[in-house]
C-alpha cells in the first residue's frame, strides 16, 4: 500500500509541475515563430526581439545582418518549405518550464536554411529561447 501511495505522490508532483508551466502547443509555437519570421523579413528587429524569451534577449539586427554579410543571404523574403521535426516537454528542469523545439527548412534568397527554434514557457515568460541557423 505504501508503494502505491508513493507512486501516486510522485505522479501528483510531476503533474503539478507540468500544470504550472502550462505546456506549449505546436500551434502556439508555430504561430509565434511565424510572427517572428515576419518581423525578420520586414527588418523590424525591435518588434522581432519581443518574440524572444525575456531570459534570452539578443541584438537581432546585428545577428541577422552579420549572417546576411557572411553567408550572402537575404532574409527579406522568407518562405517556410517544411517543418521537419519537433520535440516538446511539459517540464524541463534546465529552463524551469515547458519547451517546444521545432526544426524548419526555409528558403531565403537562393539558399535553403535549416532553423532549430526552441520556445520556452516558464514563470519568467514565454518566447524563443534558442535559435540555431544552418545555412548550406
CORTA-V561941 format. One record per backbone hydrogen bond with DSSP energy under -0.5 kcal/mol. NH is the residue of the N-H (numbers start at 1). CO is the residue of the C=O. If there is no record, write none. Layout:
NH:CO, NH:CO
This chain:
5:1, 6:2, 7:3, 8:4, 9:5, 10:6, 11:7, 12:8, 13:9, 14:10, 15:11, 16:12, 17:13, 18:14, 19:15, 20:16, 21:17, 22:18, 29:25, 30:26, 31:27, 32:28, 33:29, 34:30, 35:31, 36:32, 37:33, 38:34, 39:35, 40:36, 41:37, 42:38, 43:40, 44:39, 45:43, 48:44, 49:45, 50:46, 50:47, 51:48, 52:49, 53:128, 56:53, 60:58, 63:59, 64:60, 65:61, 66:62, 67:63, 68:64, 69:65, 70:66, 71:67, 72:68, 73:68, 75:73, 77:74, 79:107, 81:79, 81:105, 82:105, 84:82, 84:103, 85:103, 87:101, 89:99, 92:97, 95:92, 96:92, 97:92, 98:121, 99:89, 100:119, 101:87, 102:117, 103:85, 104:102, 104:115, 105:82, 106:104, 106:113, 107:79, 108:111, 109:77, 111:108, 113:106, 113:111, 114:134, 115:104, 115:113, 116:132, 117:102, 117:115, 118:130, 119:100, 119:117, 120:127, 121:98, 122:125, 123:96, 125:122, 127:120, 128:51, 129:118, 130:118, 132:116, 134:114, 135:133, 136:112, 136:134
